[in-house]
Amino acid sequence: QAVAVENNLAETAFVEARSGGDWNIRWFTPTTEVALCGHATLASAHALWETGRVPRSSPITFHTRTAGTLRCEATGPWIKMDFPAQPP
């Protein structure tokens, strides 16, 4: 959270590699941890692909603390993300 305060942005995403190629992700504002942030998740996937940490041809699975599992996939110039669904 100290880094989020220093960045002073609405949300800051933090990713950590897991064994097996998946990633943990958490999001922080300058004052608290948030349960889900779609824009920061998309940006994290983009950064992992662009820096070569993950091949662009490979989807990325993020594990969250409270929102379940999120999956991002590059589709041409776009990123497709599966959000968690709650039954009605």
HTML snippet that shows the backbone in 3Dmol.js (N, CA, C, O; Angstrom):
<script src="https://3Dmol.org/build/3Dmol-min.js"></script>
<div id="view" style="width:600px;height:400px;position:relative"></div>
<script>
const pdb = `
ATOM      1  N   GLN A   1       0.825  -1.189   0.000  1.00  0.00           N
ATOM      2  CA  GLN A   1       0.000   0.000   0.000  1.00  0.00           C
ATOM      3  C   GLN A   1       0.871   1.255   0.000  1.00  0.00           C
ATOM      4  O   GLN A   1       0.457   2.290  -0.522  1.00  0.00           O
ATOM      5  N   ALA A   2       2.051   1.181   0.567  1.00  0.00           N
ATOM      6  CA  ALA A   2       2.943   2.344   0.571  1.00  0.00           C
ATOM      7  C   ALA A   2       3.300   2.769  -0.850  1.00  0.00           C
ATOM      8  O   ALA A   2       3.419   3.962  -1.128  1.00  0.00           O
ATOM      9  N   VAL A   3       3.471   1.805  -1.747  1.00  0.00           N
ATOM     10  CA  VAL A   3       3.772   2.135  -3.146  1.00  0.00           C
ATOM     11  C   VAL A   3       2.565   2.810  -3.787  1.00  0.00           C
ATOM     12  O   VAL A   3       2.727   3.749  -4.567  1.00  0.00           O
ATOM     13  N   ALA A   4       1.357   2.346  -3.469  1.00  0.00           N
ATOM     14  CA  ALA A   4       0.146   2.975  -4.002  1.00  0.00           C
ATOM     15  C   ALA A   4       0.048   4.426  -3.526  1.00  0.00           C
ATOM     16  O   ALA A   4      -0.353   5.303  -4.291  1.00  0.00           O
ATOM     17  N   VAL A   5       0.409   4.678  -2.281  1.00  0.00           N
ATOM     18  CA  VAL A   5       0.399   6.050  -1.766  1.00  0.00           C
ATOM     19  C   VAL A   5       1.412   6.893  -2.536  1.00  0.00           C
ATOM     20  O   VAL A   5       1.124   8.031  -2.908  1.00  0.00           O
ATOM     21  N   GLU A   6       2.598   6.334  -2.774  1.00  0.00           N
ATOM     22  CA  GLU A   6       3.635   7.059  -3.503  1.00  0.00           C
ATOM     23  C   GLU A   6       3.206   7.352  -4.941  1.00  0.00           C
ATOM     24  O   GLU A   6       3.461   8.442  -5.454  1.00  0.00           O
ATOM     25  N   ASN A   7       2.550   6.377  -5.598  1.00  0.00           N
ATOM     26  CA  ASN A   7       2.081   6.573  -6.969  1.00  0.00           C
ATOM     27  C   ASN A   7       0.923   7.553  -7.035  1.00  0.00           C
ATOM     28  O   ASN A   7       0.763   8.256  -8.033  1.00  0.00           O
ATOM     29  N   ASN A   8       0.109   7.608  -5.976  1.00  0.00           N
ATOM     30  CA  ASN A   8      -1.029   8.516  -5.866  1.00  0.00           C
ATOM     31  C   ASN A   8      -1.979   8.405  -7.062  1.00  0.00           C
ATOM     32  O   ASN A   8      -2.450   9.415  -7.584  1.00  0.00           O
ATOM     33  N   LEU A   9      -2.253   7.174  -7.487  1.00  0.00           N
ATOM     34  CA  LEU A   9      -3.200   6.907  -8.564  1.00  0.00           C
ATOM     35  C   LEU A   9      -4.452   6.277  -7.972  1.00  0.00           C
ATOM     36  O   LEU A   9      -4.439   5.813  -6.831  1.00  0.00           O
ATOM     37  N   ALA A  10      -5.531   6.259  -8.745  1.00  0.00           N
ATOM     38  CA  ALA A  10      -6.785   5.689  -8.255  1.00  0.00           C
ATOM     39  C   ALA A  10      -6.580   4.252  -7.792  1.00  0.00           C
ATOM     40  O   ALA A  10      -6.968   3.899  -6.678  1.00  0.00           O
ATOM     41  N   GLU A  11      -5.973   3.418  -8.637  1.00  0.00           N
ATOM     42  CA  GLU A  11      -5.637   2.054  -8.252  1.00  0.00           C
ATOM     43  C   GLU A  11      -4.265   1.702  -8.810  1.00  0.00           C
ATOM     44  O   GLU A  11      -3.891   2.125  -9.903  1.00  0.00           O
ATOM     45  N   THR A  12      -3.532   0.923  -8.037  1.00  0.00           N
ATOM     46  CA  THR A  12      -2.248   0.398  -8.468  1.00  0.00           C
ATOM     47  C   THR A  12      -2.321  -1.111  -8.350  1.00  0.00           C
ATOM     48  O   THR A  12      -2.699  -1.636  -7.302  1.00  0.00           O
ATOM     49  N   ALA A  13      -1.960  -1.817  -9.420  1.00  0.00           N
ATOM     50  CA  ALA A  13      -2.001  -3.280  -9.422  1.00  0.00           C
ATOM     51  C   ALA A  13      -0.613  -3.824  -9.107  1.00  0.00           C
ATOM     52  O   ALA A  13       0.406  -3.274  -9.524  1.00  0.00           O
ATOM     53  N   PHE A  14      -0.607  -4.915  -8.362  1.00  0.00           N
ATOM     54  CA  PHE A  14       0.635  -5.614  -8.048  1.00  0.00           C
ATOM     55  C   PHE A  14       0.463  -7.063  -8.468  1.00  0.00           C
ATOM     56  O   PHE A  14      -0.512  -7.713  -8.089  1.00  0.00           O
ATOM     57  N   VAL A  15       1.407  -7.571  -9.251  1.00  0.00           N
ATOM     58  CA  VAL A  15       1.342  -8.955  -9.704  1.00  0.00           C
ATOM     59  C   VAL A  15       2.540  -9.720  -9.167  1.00  0.00           C
ATOM     60  O   VAL A  15       3.614  -9.161  -8.944  1.00  0.00           O
ATOM     61  N   GLU A  16       2.328 -11.003  -8.967  1.00  0.00           N
ATOM     62  CA  GLU A  16       3.374 -11.890  -8.465  1.00  0.00           C
ATOM     63  C   GLU A  16       3.232 -13.231  -9.180  1.00  0.00           C
ATOM     64  O   GLU A  16       2.144 -13.803  -9.231  1.00  0.00           O
ATOM     65  N   ALA A  17       4.328 -13.722  -9.726  1.00  0.00           N
ATOM     66  CA  ALA A  17       4.297 -15.003 -10.439  1.00  0.00           C
ATOM     67  C   ALA A  17       4.005 -16.152  -9.471  1.00  0.00           C
ATOM     68  O   ALA A  17       4.501 -16.182  -8.345  1.00  0.00           O
ATOM     69  N   ARG A  18       3.193 -17.085  -9.939  1.00  0.00           N
ATOM     70  CA  ARG A  18       2.908 -18.321  -9.212  1.00  0.00           C
ATOM     71  C   ARG A  18       3.570 -19.471  -9.963  1.00  0.00           C
ATOM     72  O   ARG A  18       3.944 -19.319 -11.126  1.00  0.00           O
ATOM     73  N   SER A  19       3.714 -20.590  -9.323  1.00  0.00           N
ATOM     74  CA  SER A  19       4.231 -21.748 -10.044  1.00  0.00           C
ATOM     75  C   SER A  19       3.178 -22.182 -11.064  1.00  0.00           C
ATOM     76  O   SER A  19       1.979 -22.038 -10.822  1.00  0.00           O
ATOM     77  N   GLY A  20       3.619 -22.703 -12.183  1.00  0.00           N
ATOM     78  CA  GLY A  20       2.686 -23.153 -13.209  1.00  0.00           C
ATOM     79  C   GLY A  20       2.325 -22.095 -14.228  1.00  0.00           C
ATOM     80  O   GLY A  20       1.524 -22.364 -15.124  1.00  0.00           O
ATOM     81  N   GLY A  21       2.892 -20.887 -14.125  1.00  0.00           N
ATOM     82  CA  GLY A  21       2.657 -19.859 -15.131  1.00  0.00           C
ATOM     83  C   GLY A  21       1.537 -18.882 -14.827  1.00  0.00           C
ATOM     84  O   GLY A  21       1.377 -17.908 -15.563  1.00  0.00           O
ATOM     85  N   ASP A  22       0.754 -19.096 -13.779  1.00  0.00           N
ATOM     86  CA  ASP A  22      -0.299 -18.154 -13.406  1.00  0.00           C
ATOM     87  C   ASP A  22       0.295 -17.020 -12.578  1.00  0.00           C
ATOM     88  O   ASP A  22       1.476 -17.033 -12.231  1.00  0.00           O
ATOM     89  N   TRP A  23      -0.548 -16.042 -12.270  1.00  0.00           N
ATOM     90  CA  TRP A  23      -0.117 -14.849 -11.538  1.00  0.00           C
ATOM     91  C   TRP A  23      -1.107 -14.518 -10.429  1.00  0.00           C
ATOM     92  O   TRP A  23      -2.313 -14.706 -10.594  1.00  0.00           O
ATOM     93  N   ASN A  24      -0.610 -14.033  -9.314  1.00  0.00           N
ATOM     94  CA  ASN A  24      -1.453 -13.424  -8.280  1.00  0.00           C
ATOM     95  C   ASN A  24      -1.565 -11.941  -8.627  1.00  0.00           C
ATOM     96  O   ASN A  24      -0.621 -11.344  -9.144  1.00  0.00           O
ATOM     97  N   ILE A  25      -2.721 -11.354  -8.339  1.00  0.00           N
ATOM     98  CA  ILE A  25      -2.890  -9.918  -8.546  1.00  0.00           C
ATOM     99  C   ILE A  25      -3.677  -9.326  -7.389  1.00  0.00           C
ATOM    100  O   ILE A  25      -4.640  -9.920  -6.903  1.00  0.00           O
ATOM    101  N   ARG A  26      -3.247  -8.137  -6.955  1.00  0.00           N
ATOM    102  CA  ARG A  26      -3.961  -7.377  -5.923  1.00  0.00           C
ATOM    103  C   ARG A  26      -3.955  -5.919  -6.355  1.00  0.00           C
ATOM    104  O   ARG A  26      -3.058  -5.475  -7.072  1.00  0.00           O
ATOM    105  N   TRP A  27      -4.977  -5.169  -5.904  1.00  0.00           N
ATOM    106  CA  TRP A  27      -5.122  -3.764  -6.287  1.00  0.00           C
ATOM    107  C   TRP A  27      -5.246  -2.914  -5.027  1.00  0.00           C
ATOM    108  O   TRP A  27      -5.948  -3.266  -4.080  1.00  0.00           O
ATOM    109  N   PHE A  28      -4.543  -1.787  -5.047  1.00  0.00           N
ATOM    110  CA  PHE A  28      -4.566  -0.872  -3.909  1.00  0.00           C
ATOM    111  C   PHE A  28      -4.819   0.550  -4.377  1.00  0.00           C
ATOM    112  O   PHE A  28      -4.332   0.972  -5.426  1.00  0.00           O
ATOM    113  N   THR A  29      -5.592   1.287  -3.578  1.00  0.00           N
ATOM    114  CA  THR A  29      -5.694   2.736  -3.711  1.00  0.00           C
ATOM    115  C   THR A  29      -4.714   3.310  -2.690  1.00  0.00           C
ATOM    116  O   THR A  29      -4.101   2.550  -1.941  1.00  0.00           O
ATOM    117  N   PRO A  30      -4.554   4.616  -2.642  1.00  0.00           N
ATOM    118  CA  PRO A  30      -3.681   5.170  -1.600  1.00  0.00           C
ATOM    119  C   PRO A  30      -4.166   4.893  -0.175  1.00  0.00           C
ATOM    120  O   PRO A  30      -3.394   5.027   0.774  1.00  0.00           O
ATOM    121  N   THR A  31      -5.445   4.505  -0.015  1.00  0.00           N
ATOM    122  CA  THR A  31      -5.954   4.293   1.349  1.00  0.00           C
ATOM    123  C   THR A  31      -6.369   2.864   1.670  1.00  0.00           C
ATOM    124  O   THR A  31      -6.468   2.516   2.847  1.00  0.00           O
ATOM    125  N   THR A  32      -6.616   2.016   0.661  1.00  0.00           N
ATOM    126  CA  THR A  32      -7.143   0.682   0.970  1.00  0.00           C
ATOM    127  C   THR A  32      -6.904  -0.298  -0.179  1.00  0.00           C
ATOM    128  O   THR A  32      -6.586   0.104  -1.298  1.00  0.00           O
ATOM    129  N   GLU A  33      -7.061  -1.569   0.110  1.00  0.00           N
ATOM    130  CA  GLU A  33      -7.051  -2.594  -0.933  1.00  0.00           C
ATOM    131  C   GLU A  33      -8.465  -2.709  -1.498  1.00  0.00           C
ATOM    132  O   GLU A  33      -9.434  -2.673  -0.739  1.00  0.00           O
ATOM    133  N   VAL A  34      -8.597  -2.845  -2.811  1.00  0.00           N
ATOM    134  CA  VAL A  34      -9.906  -2.983  -3.442  1.00  0.00           C
ATOM    135  C   VAL A  34     -10.090  -4.411  -3.942  1.00  0.00           C
ATOM    136  O   VAL A  34      -9.119  -5.123  -4.196  1.00  0.00           O
ATOM    137  N   ALA A  35     -11.355  -4.821  -4.082  1.00  0.00           N
ATOM    138  CA  ALA A  35     -11.675  -6.208  -4.422  1.00  0.00           C
ATOM    139  C   ALA A  35     -11.443  -6.538  -5.892  1.00  0.00           C
ATOM    140  O   ALA A  35     -11.122  -7.681  -6.216  1.00  0.00           O
ATOM    141  N   LEU A  36     -11.599  -5.562  -6.792  1.00  0.00           N
ATOM    142  CA  LEU A  36     -11.471  -5.820  -8.218  1.00  0.00           C
ATOM    143  C   LEU A  36     -11.234  -4.507  -8.949  1.00  0.00           C
ATOM    144  O   LEU A  36     -11.864  -3.493  -8.648  1.00  0.00           O
ATOM    145  N   CYS A  37     -10.322  -4.534  -9.911  1.00  0.00           N
ATOM    146  CA  CYS A  37     -10.089  -3.367 -10.763  1.00  0.00           C
ATOM    147  C   CYS A  37      -9.781  -3.859 -12.173  1.00  0.00           C
ATOM    148  O   CYS A  37      -8.677  -4.328 -12.448  1.00  0.00           O
ATOM    149  N   GLY A  38     -10.756  -3.750 -13.054  1.00  0.00           N
ATOM    150  CA  GLY A  38     -10.610  -4.255 -14.415  1.00  0.00           C
ATOM    151  C   GLY A  38      -9.542  -3.546 -15.223  1.00  0.00           C
ATOM    152  O   GLY A  38      -8.748  -4.197 -15.902  1.00  0.00           O
ATOM    153  N   HIS A  39      -9.509  -2.207 -15.161  1.00  0.00           N
ATOM    154  CA  HIS A  39      -8.526  -1.467 -15.956  1.00  0.00           C
ATOM    155  C   HIS A  39      -7.100  -1.818 -15.553  1.00  0.00           C
ATOM    156  O   HIS A  39      -6.237  -1.990 -16.414  1.00  0.00           O
ATOM    157  N   ALA A  40      -6.848  -1.925 -14.259  1.00  0.00           N
ATOM    158  CA  ALA A  40      -5.499  -2.266 -13.802  1.00  0.00           C
ATOM    159  C   ALA A  40      -5.138  -3.708 -14.161  1.00  0.00           C
ATOM    160  O   ALA A  40      -3.964  -4.020 -14.361  1.00  0.00           O
ATOM    161  N   THR A  41      -6.136  -4.583 -14.243  1.00  0.00           N
ATOM    162  CA  THR A  41      -5.881  -5.964 -14.650  1.00  0.00           C
ATOM    163  C   THR A  41      -5.505  -6.013 -16.130  1.00  0.00           C
ATOM    164  O   THR A  41      -4.561  -6.707 -16.508  1.00  0.00           O
ATOM    165  N   LEU A  42      -6.235  -5.282 -16.961  1.00  0.00           N
ATOM    166  CA  LEU A  42      -5.905  -5.215 -18.383  1.00  0.00           C
ATOM    167  C   LEU A  42      -4.500  -4.629 -18.576  1.00  0.00           C
ATOM    168  O   LEU A  42      -3.722  -5.134 -19.386  1.00  0.00           O
ATOM    169  N   ALA A  43      -4.182  -3.586 -17.846  1.00  0.00           N
ATOM    170  CA  ALA A  43      -2.859  -2.970 -17.945  1.00  0.00           C
ATOM    171  C   ALA A  43      -1.766  -3.941 -17.498  1.00  0.00           C
ATOM    172  O   ALA A  43      -0.681  -3.966 -18.078  1.00  0.00           O
ATOM    173  N   SER A  44      -2.050  -4.732 -16.474  1.00  0.00           N
ATOM    174  CA  SER A  44      -1.070  -5.716 -15.996  1.00  0.00           C
ATOM    175  C   SER A  44      -0.807  -6.785 -17.050  1.00  0.00           C
ATOM    176  O   SER A  44       0.341  -7.163 -17.280  1.00  0.00           O
ATOM    177  N   ALA A  45      -1.860  -7.267 -17.684  1.00  0.00           N
ATOM    178  CA  ALA A  45      -1.693  -8.265 -18.747  1.00  0.00           C
ATOM    179  C   ALA A  45      -0.873  -7.662 -19.883  1.00  0.00           C
ATOM    180  O   ALA A  45       0.057  -8.292 -20.386  1.00  0.00           O
ATOM    181  N   HIS A  46      -1.219  -6.441 -20.285  1.00  0.00           N
ATOM    182  CA  HIS A  46      -0.479  -5.766 -21.353  1.00  0.00           C
ATOM    183  C   HIS A  46       1.008  -5.652 -20.994  1.00  0.00           C
ATOM    184  O   HIS A  46       1.872  -5.927 -21.827  1.00  0.00           O
ATOM    185  N   ALA A  47       1.299  -5.252 -19.772  1.00  0.00           N
ATOM    186  CA  ALA A  47       2.693  -5.093 -19.345  1.00  0.00           C
ATOM    187  C   ALA A  47       3.436  -6.428 -19.355  1.00  0.00           C
ATOM    188  O   ALA A  47       4.597  -6.487 -19.759  1.00  0.00           O
ATOM    189  N   LEU A  48       2.779  -7.493 -18.915  1.00  0.00           N
ATOM    190  CA  LEU A  48       3.431  -8.812 -18.907  1.00  0.00           C
ATOM    191  C   LEU A  48       3.743  -9.280 -20.327  1.00  0.00           C
ATOM    192  O   LEU A  48       4.796  -9.872 -20.564  1.00  0.00           O
ATOM    193  N   TRP A  49       2.850  -9.022 -21.264  1.00  0.00           N
ATOM    194  CA  TRP A  49       3.107  -9.393 -22.658  1.00  0.00           C
ATOM    195  C   TRP A  49       4.186  -8.511 -23.271  1.00  0.00           C
ATOM    196  O   TRP A  49       5.110  -9.012 -23.913  1.00  0.00           O
ATOM    197  N   GLU A  50       4.074  -7.194 -23.076  1.00  0.00           N
ATOM    198  CA  GLU A  50       4.995  -6.260 -23.729  1.00  0.00           C
ATOM    199  C   GLU A  50       6.426  -6.375 -23.212  1.00  0.00           C
ATOM    200  O   GLU A  50       7.370  -6.098 -23.952  1.00  0.00           O
ATOM    201  N   THR A  51       6.598  -6.773 -21.972  1.00  0.00           N
ATOM    202  CA  THR A  51       7.949  -6.936 -21.420  1.00  0.00           C
ATOM    203  C   THR A  51       8.522  -8.314 -21.690  1.00  0.00           C
ATOM    204  O   THR A  51       9.671  -8.591 -21.346  1.00  0.00           O
ATOM    205  N   GLY A  52       7.720  -9.183 -22.307  1.00  0.00           N
ATOM    206  CA  GLY A  52       8.197 -10.518 -22.640  1.00  0.00           C
ATOM    207  C   GLY A  52       8.154 -11.507 -21.491  1.00  0.00           C
ATOM    208  O   GLY A  52       8.658 -12.623 -21.620  1.00  0.00           O
ATOM    209  N   ARG A  53       7.565 -11.122 -20.380  1.00  0.00           N
ATOM    210  CA  ARG A  53       7.469 -12.066 -19.254  1.00  0.00           C
ATOM    211  C   ARG A  53       6.487 -13.179 -19.569  1.00  0.00           C
ATOM    212  O   ARG A  53       6.596 -14.279 -19.027  1.00  0.00           O
ATOM    213  N   VAL A  54       5.523 -12.898 -20.446  1.00  0.00           N
ATOM    214  CA  VAL A  54       4.573 -13.898 -20.932  1.00  0.00           C
ATOM    215  C   VAL A  54       4.485 -13.725 -22.448  1.00  0.00           C
ATOM    216  O   VAL A  54       4.347 -12.598 -22.924  1.00  0.00           O
ATOM    217  N   PRO A  55       4.563 -14.816 -23.220  1.00  0.00           N
ATOM    218  CA  PRO A  55       4.387 -14.673 -24.670  1.00  0.00           C
ATOM    219  C   PRO A  55       2.984 -14.168 -24.986  1.00  0.00           C
ATOM    220  O   PRO A  55       2.016 -14.594 -24.357  1.00  0.00           O
ATOM    221  N   ARG A  56       2.867 -13.264 -25.954  1.00  0.00           N
ATOM    222  CA  ARG A  56       1.551 -12.701 -26.299  1.00  0.00           C
ATOM    223  C   ARG A  56       0.571 -13.777 -26.756  1.00  0.00           C
ATOM    224  O   ARG A  56      -0.641 -13.590 -26.658  1.00  0.00           O
ATOM    225  N   SER A  57       1.079 -14.887 -27.247  1.00  0.00           N
ATOM    226  CA  SER A  57       0.209 -15.975 -27.691  1.00  0.00           C
ATOM    227  C   SER A  57      -0.365 -16.777 -26.518  1.00  0.00           C
ATOM    228  O   SER A  57      -1.244 -17.616 -26.717  1.00  0.00           O
ATOM    229  N   SER A  58       0.120 -16.528 -25.303  1.00  0.00           N
ATOM    230  CA  SER A  58      -0.356 -17.262 -24.122  1.00  0.00           C
ATOM    231  C   SER A  58      -1.345 -16.428 -23.319  1.00  0.00           C
ATOM    232  O   SER A  58      -1.056 -15.275 -22.999  1.00  0.00           O
ATOM    233  N   PRO A  59      -2.509 -16.989 -22.987  1.00  0.00           N
ATOM    234  CA  PRO A  59      -3.423 -16.272 -22.086  1.00  0.00           C
ATOM    235  C   PRO A  59      -2.799 -16.161 -20.697  1.00  0.00           C
ATOM    236  O   PRO A  59      -1.911 -16.935 -20.339  1.00  0.00           O
ATOM    237  N   ILE A  60      -3.269 -15.199 -19.932  1.00  0.00           N
ATOM    238  CA  ILE A  60      -2.770 -14.988 -18.569  1.00  0.00           C
ATOM    239  C   ILE A  60      -3.912 -15.223 -17.600  1.00  0.00           C
ATOM    240  O   ILE A  60      -5.002 -14.676 -17.768  1.00  0.00           O
ATOM    241  N   THR A  61      -3.661 -16.032 -16.590  1.00  0.00           N
ATOM    242  CA  THR A  61      -4.639 -16.274 -15.532  1.00  0.00           C
ATOM    243  C   THR A  61      -4.162 -15.581 -14.269  1.00  0.00           C
ATOM    244  O   THR A  61      -3.069 -15.843 -13.768  1.00  0.00           O
ATOM    245  N   PHE A  62      -5.013 -14.684 -13.761  1.00  0.00           N
ATOM    246  CA  PHE A  62      -4.728 -13.964 -12.520  1.00  0.00           C
ATOM    247  C   PHE A  62      -5.591 -14.543 -11.398  1.00  0.00           C
ATOM    248  O   PHE A  62      -6.787 -14.771 -11.582  1.00  0.00           O
ATOM    249  N   HIS A  63      -4.989 -14.774 -10.258  1.00  0.00           N
ATOM    250  CA  HIS A  63      -5.714 -15.237  -9.072  1.00  0.00           C
ATOM    251  C   HIS A  63      -5.829 -14.059  -8.115  1.00  0.00           C
ATOM    252  O   HIS A  63      -4.835 -13.408  -7.794  1.00  0.00           O
ATOM    253  N   THR A  64      -7.054 -13.790  -7.662  1.00  0.00           N
ATOM    254  CA  THR A  64      -7.307 -12.664  -6.775  1.00  0.00           C
ATOM    255  C   THR A  64      -7.629 -13.160  -5.378  1.00  0.00           C
ATOM    256  O   THR A  64      -7.868 -14.351  -5.174  1.00  0.00           O
ATOM    257  N   ARG A  65      -7.634 -12.259  -4.430  1.00  0.00           N
ATOM    258  CA  ARG A  65      -7.976 -12.639  -3.054  1.00  0.00           C
ATOM    259  C   ARG A  65      -9.474 -12.799  -2.856  1.00  0.00           C
ATOM    260  O   ARG A  65      -9.907 -13.650  -2.079  1.00  0.00           O
ATOM    261  N   THR A  66     -10.287 -11.979  -3.560  1.00  0.00           N
ATOM    262  CA  THR A  66     -11.729 -11.997  -3.301  1.00  0.00           C
ATOM    263  C   THR A  66     -12.588 -12.107  -4.551  1.00  0.00           C
ATOM    264  O   THR A  66     -13.765 -12.453  -4.447  1.00  0.00           O
ATOM    265  N   ALA A  67     -12.041 -11.825  -5.728  1.00  0.00           N
ATOM    266  CA  ALA A  67     -12.859 -11.787  -6.948  1.00  0.00           C
ATOM    267  C   ALA A  67     -12.756 -13.054  -7.790  1.00  0.00           C
ATOM    268  O   ALA A  67     -13.304 -13.104  -8.892  1.00  0.00           O
ATOM    269  N   GLY A  68     -12.073 -14.066  -7.299  1.00  0.00           N
ATOM    270  CA  GLY A  68     -11.940 -15.297  -8.066  1.00  0.00           C
ATOM    271  C   GLY A  68     -10.790 -15.220  -9.052  1.00  0.00           C
ATOM    272  O   GLY A  68      -9.822 -14.489  -8.846  1.00  0.00           O
ATOM    273  N   THR A  69     -10.910 -15.985 -10.123  1.00  0.00           N
ATOM    274  CA  THR A  69      -9.870 -16.068 -11.139  1.00  0.00           C
ATOM    275  C   THR A  69     -10.270 -15.232 -12.352  1.00  0.00           C
ATOM    276  O   THR A  69     -11.407 -15.309 -12.817  1.00  0.00           O
ATOM    277  N   LEU A  70      -9.338 -14.441 -12.856  1.00  0.00           N
ATOM    278  CA  LEU A  70      -9.552 -13.618 -14.041  1.00  0.00           C
ATOM    279  C   LEU A  70      -8.612 -14.110 -15.133  1.00  0.00           C
ATOM    280  O   LEU A  70      -7.451 -14.419 -14.868  1.00  0.00           O
ATOM    281  N   ARG A  71      -9.115 -14.180 -16.354  1.00  0.00           N
ATOM    282  CA  ARG A  71      -8.293 -14.666 -17.462  1.00  0.00           C
ATOM    283  C   ARG A  71      -8.270 -13.608 -18.558  1.00  0.00           C
ATOM    284  O   ARG A  71      -9.315 -13.119 -18.987  1.00  0.00           O
ATOM    285  N   CYS A  72      -7.065 -13.263 -19.006  1.00  0.00           N
ATOM    286  CA  CYS A  72      -6.890 -12.298 -20.085  1.00  0.00           C
ATOM    287  C   CYS A  72      -6.271 -13.004 -21.286  1.00  0.00           C
ATOM    288  O   CYS A  72      -5.385 -13.847 -21.149  1.00  0.00           O
ATOM    289  N   GLU A  73      -6.759 -12.639 -22.454  1.00  0.00           N
ATOM    290  CA  GLU A  73      -6.285 -13.239 -23.686  1.00  0.00           C
ATOM    291  C   GLU A  73      -6.120 -12.143 -24.734  1.00  0.00           C
ATOM    292  O   GLU A  73      -7.004 -11.304 -24.902  1.00  0.00           O
ATOM    293  N   ALA A  74      -4.993 -12.150 -25.437  1.00  0.00           N
ATOM    294  CA  ALA A  74      -4.767 -11.189 -26.514  1.00  0.00           C
ATOM    295  C   ALA A  74      -5.507 -11.664 -27.754  1.00  0.00           C
ATOM    296  O   ALA A  74      -5.350 -12.805 -28.189  1.00  0.00           O
ATOM    297  N   THR A  75      -6.314 -10.776 -28.313  1.00  0.00           N
ATOM    298  CA  THR A  75      -7.070 -11.071 -29.535  1.00  0.00           C
ATOM    299  C   THR A  75      -6.774  -9.943 -30.518  1.00  0.00           C
ATOM    300  O   THR A  75      -7.432  -8.903 -30.502  1.00  0.00           O
ATOM    301  N   GLY A  76      -5.780 -10.159 -31.368  1.00  0.00           N
ATOM    302  CA  GLY A  76      -5.336  -9.074 -32.247  1.00  0.00           C
ATOM    303  C   GLY A  76      -4.812  -7.941 -31.394  1.00  0.00           C
ATOM    304  O   GLY A  76      -4.006  -8.184 -30.495  1.00  0.00           O
ATOM    305  N   PRO A  77      -5.240  -6.701 -31.639  1.00  0.00           N
ATOM    306  CA  PRO A  77      -4.770  -5.585 -30.825  1.00  0.00           C
ATOM    307  C   PRO A  77      -5.552  -5.427 -29.514  1.00  0.00           C
ATOM    308  O   PRO A  77      -5.251  -4.538 -28.718  1.00  0.00           O
ATOM    309  N   TRP A  78      -6.535  -6.269 -29.294  1.00  0.00           N
ATOM    310  CA  TRP A  78      -7.415  -6.157 -28.131  1.00  0.00           C
ATOM    311  C   TRP A  78      -7.045  -7.171 -27.060  1.00  0.00           C
ATOM    312  O   TRP A  78      -6.365  -8.164 -27.319  1.00  0.00           O
ATOM    313  N   ILE A  79      -7.515  -6.891 -25.848  1.00  0.00           N
ATOM    314  CA  ILE A  79      -7.382  -7.841 -24.738  1.00  0.00           C
ATOM    315  C   ILE A  79      -8.783  -8.212 -24.291  1.00  0.00           C
ATOM    316  O   ILE A  79      -9.596  -7.345 -23.971  1.00  0.00           O
ATOM    317  N   LYS A  80      -9.055  -9.496 -24.273  1.00  0.00           N
ATOM    318  CA  LYS A  80     -10.344  -9.994 -23.802  1.00  0.00           C
ATOM    319  C   LYS A  80     -10.148 -10.517 -22.380  1.00  0.00           C
ATOM    320  O   LYS A  80      -9.215 -11.272 -22.112  1.00  0.00           O
ATOM    321  N   MET A  81     -11.040 -10.106 -21.470  1.00  0.00           N
ATOM    322  CA  MET A  81     -10.940 -10.556 -20.090  1.00  0.00           C
ATOM    323  C   MET A  81     -12.254 -11.143 -19.628  1.00  0.00           C
ATOM    324  O   MET A  81     -13.322 -10.573 -19.852  1.00  0.00           O
ATOM    325  N   ASP A  82     -12.160 -12.300 -18.973  1.00  0.00           N
ATOM    326  CA  ASP A  82     -13.323 -12.917 -18.353  1.00  0.00           C
ATOM    327  C   ASP A  82     -13.456 -12.382 -16.937  1.00  0.00           C
ATOM    328  O   ASP A  82     -12.549 -12.533 -16.119  1.00  0.00           O
ATOM    329  N   PHE A  83     -14.595 -11.754 -16.653  1.00  0.00           N
ATOM    330  CA  PHE A  83     -14.868 -11.245 -15.318  1.00  0.00           C
ATOM    331  C   PHE A  83     -15.589 -12.302 -14.490  1.00  0.00           C
ATOM    332  O   PHE A  83     -16.212 -13.200 -15.057  1.00  0.00           O
ATOM    333  N   PRO A  84     -15.521 -12.219 -13.176  1.00  0.00           N
ATOM    334  CA  PRO A  84     -16.297 -13.146 -12.362  1.00  0.00           C
ATOM    335  C   PRO A  84     -17.785 -12.882 -12.522  1.00  0.00           C
ATOM    336  O   PRO A  84     -18.206 -11.742 -12.715  1.00  0.00           O
ATOM    337  N   ALA A  85     -18.558 -13.918 -12.444  1.00  0.00           N
ATOM    338  CA  ALA A  85     -20.018 -13.789 -12.561  1.00  0.00           C
ATOM    339  C   ALA A  85     -20.662 -14.175 -11.237  1.00  0.00           C
ATOM    340  O   ALA A  85     -20.234 -15.120 -10.574  1.00  0.00           O
ATOM    341  N   GLN A  86     -21.689 -13.437 -10.868  1.00  0.00           N
ATOM    342  CA  GLN A  86     -22.449 -13.772  -9.675  1.00  0.00           C
ATOM    343  C   GLN A  86     -23.830 -14.221 -10.114  1.00  0.00           C
ATOM    344  O   GLN A  86     -24.480 -13.526 -10.896  1.00  0.00           O
ATOM    345  N   PRO A  87     -24.295 -15.370  -9.629  1.00  0.00           N
ATOM    346  CA  PRO A  87     -25.656 -15.786  -9.987  1.00  0.00           C
ATOM    347  C   PRO A  87     -26.684 -14.796  -9.451  1.00  0.00           C
ATOM    348  O   PRO A  87     -26.475 -14.203  -8.393  1.00  0.00           O
ATOM    349  N   PRO A  88     -27.811 -14.607 -10.177  1.00  0.00           N
ATOM    350  CA  PRO A  88     -28.843 -13.646  -9.717  1.00  0.00           C
ATOM    351  C   PRO A  88     -29.469 -14.063  -8.402  1.00  0.00           C
ATOM    352  O   PRO A  88     -30.345 -13.368  -7.888  1.00  0.00           O
TER     353      PRO A  88
END
`;
const viewer = $3Dmol.createViewer("view");
viewer.addModel(pdb, "pdb");
viewer.setStyle({}, {cartoon: {color: "spectrum"}});
viewer.zoomTo();
viewer.render();
</script>
